Amino acid sequence: MDTKHLLVTGGTGFIGQVLINEALAKNIHCTVLTRDAKHAHTLLPANVTLVESLQDISASQPIEWVINLAGESLVNHRWNEQTKVKFIESRLKVTQALIDWIASRGSPPEALINSSAIGWYGDMGEEALHENSLYHDEFIHELCEKWEAVAKQAEAAGVGVCCMRTGLVLGHGGAMKSMLPAYKLGMGGSLGSGEQWWSWIHIQDLVRLYLFSAENKISGVVNGTAPHPVRQKHFAKILGKVLHRPSVIKTPSVVLKLVLGEFAEALLLHGQQVLPCVAQQKGFTFDYPELEQALQEVVSEPELKQAS
C-alpha cells in the first residue's frame, strides 16, 4: 500500500502527540499545522513536517487524510459568555480555514476526521445513545453542532467527513492529569449522586479509531467511546482500586456548581451513556474495552507511579 500523508491540527496536544506517534508507527507521513513550529519541534518527533500556515503546504504535495483536533480546552477556564465565545470561535476558525484550503486544492484529501464530543447529545439521562440518537439542547450541544456543521462543508469538495464524538479520554495527560492527584491522596469519590453515566475511552484506542476511520473511509458520526460506559461512582471506585486508595469522599453537586459553575453541571454532573455502535459495526476492536484494564494501564506509567 502506498504511504499515506496525514495533516493534523492540534498535533501538539495530549491526543495529537499520541496520534502522531501511532501514525508514524504505521509508516504514515505526518504534517502538523501549528502556531509555533519552534515549540512543536520540542514535542514531536523529528520526522514530522511542521507548518505554521496551510499555504506552506505545496499544492503538489498529496494529502490523503486530515485530522482536525484544534480547539480551546473546555477545562482550562471557568465558563462564562466570553469563554464560551472563545470555545466556539477557536474551533470554527481553524475548521473553516481547513475547508477553504481543501476547496483550493486541485486534488482534495480523501477524508477529514473532525474531532467532536459526546457533549453533542447533551443531558439525555438514562438513555443509551448511538450515533443516530437525539439530543438535549444546551451549550455543549450547540458548540459541537456548529463545529460539525463547518466540517461537513468539505463534502462539497468530494471529501468524506467523519465527526468523532469523543468521551472522557484516559491516558497520561488530559483529564486524568487533573484527576489523579486527588485520588492518590485518597480524596476521590462520587461527584454529586454518582449515578450519572461516564462514557470513556483509552487514548490508544481513540487514536487507533481515528486512523481506522480514515483507512476505512468511514463518514458520518462515530462515537469515540469504549463499549462499556460506567456510572461515575463506579469509575471512582475502580480508579481508587487500581491506585490502592480509598475513594469514598463525596462532593455534593452544590459545591461543584459553586466552584466550577456551568462546566461542572455540563461535564461532571450530567453524563451520557454513549455506545460505539458504528465503530463496532465496521469491525473496530478495542484494546481496552473494560475500565479497570484501561485505568490500570494509565496508572502503571512510571511517571504517574512515582507520585503515588
DRENLO-37811 format. One record per residue (C-alpha): residue in one letter; z, y negated, x. Coordinates in steps of 0.5 Angstrom, whole numbers, plus 500, padded with zeros to 3 digits. Example, Ala and Ser with C-alpha at 12.3 -4.5 7.8 and 13.67 -1.06 7.14 Angstrom:
! residues 2
A516509525
S514502527
//
This chain:
! residues 308
M500500500
D498493502
T504489505
K506484499
H508477500
L514474496
L516467495
V524466494
T527459492
G535459492
G534464498
T540462502
G545463496
F549469495
I544473491
G538470495
Q540473502
V542480500
L535480496
I531478502
N534483507
E532488501
A525486501
L525486509
A527493509
K521495504
N517491509
I515485504
H514479508
C518473505
T517466505
V523461503
L523455500
T529451502
R531443502
D534444509
A530449514
K535448520
H541450516
A537456512
H535458519
T542460521
L543464514
L537468514
P533473519
A528470524
N522473521
V523470514
T518464514
L521457512
V518452508
E521445505
S515444501
L511448496
Q505444499
D507447506
I504454504
S497455506
A492455500
S489461504
Q496465504
P496470499
I503470495
E504476490
W511475488
V515469486
I523470485
N526464483
L534463484
A534456485
G540452480
E546448481
S552453481
L556453474
V562455477
N563449482
H564444477
R568442471
W563442465
N562435462
E556432460
Q554429466
T555436470
K551439464
V545435465
K545437473
F546444471
I539444467
E535439471
S537443477
R533449474
L528446471
K526441476
V525447481
T522451476
Q517446474
A515445481
L513452482
I509452475
D505446478
W504450484
I502456481
A497452477
S494449483
R493456487
G486459487
S489466487
P496465483
P501470484
E502477480
A509476478
L514470477
I521473476
N525468474
S533468474
S537467468
A543469465
I546474459
G549467457
W543466453
Y546471448
G552466447
D558469444
M556475440
G563478439
E563486439
E555487438
A552491443
L546487446
H539489448
E533484450
N531483443
S538481440
L539474437
Y544469440
H549464438
D547457439
E551454445
F550450451
I550456456
H544459451
E541452451
L541452459
C538459459
E533458454
K530451457
W530455464
E526461461
A521457457
V519453463
A518459467
K514462461
Q508457463
A506461468
E503466463
A497461462
A495462469
G495469468
V502471472
G506476469
V513473467
C520476467
C526473466
M532477469
R538475465
T544477470
G551479468
L557478473
V555480480
L559484484
G558483492
H561480498
G561473495
G559469489
A565470483
M568476487
K570471493
S574467488
M577472484
L579477490
P585472493
A589472486
Y588480485
K590481493
L597477491
G598482485
M597476480
G590479477
G590481470
S588479463
L585473461
G586471454
S586477450
G583481455
E579484449
Q572480451
W566484454
W564483461
S557485463
W557486470
I552489476
H553490483
I549486487
Q545491491
D543494484
L541487482
V536485488
R533492487
L532491480
Y528484482
L524488486
F523493482
S521489476
A515485481
E513492483
N512495476
K509488473
I515488468
S514482464
G519479458
V526479458
V530484463
N538485462
G540485469
T547488468
A550495469
P549501464
H557501462
P560494461
V567494460
R573489457
Q576484461
K583487461
H579494464
F576490469
A582487471
K586494471
I580497475
L580491480
G588492481
K587500482
V582499488
L586494491
H592498490
R595492487
P599490480
S594487475
V599485469
I599478469
K596475463
T593468463
P593465456
S587462453
V590455452
V592455460
L585457462
K582452457
L586446459
V585448467
L578449466
G575446460
E569449456
F567453463
A573458461
E571459454
A564460455
L564464461
L571467462
L574468454
H567469451
G564475453
Q558479452
Q556487451
V550487454
L546493456
P540494461
C535497456
V528495459
A531497466
Q533504464
Q526505459
K522503465
G525508470
F530504474
T536508477
F543504478
D546506485
Y553503482
P553505474
E560505474
L565499475
E570503479
Q565505484
A562498485
L568495486
Q570500491
E564498495
V566491495
V573491497
S571496502
E567491506
P571490513
E572482512
L575483505
K580488507
Q582484513
A585479508
S589485504
//
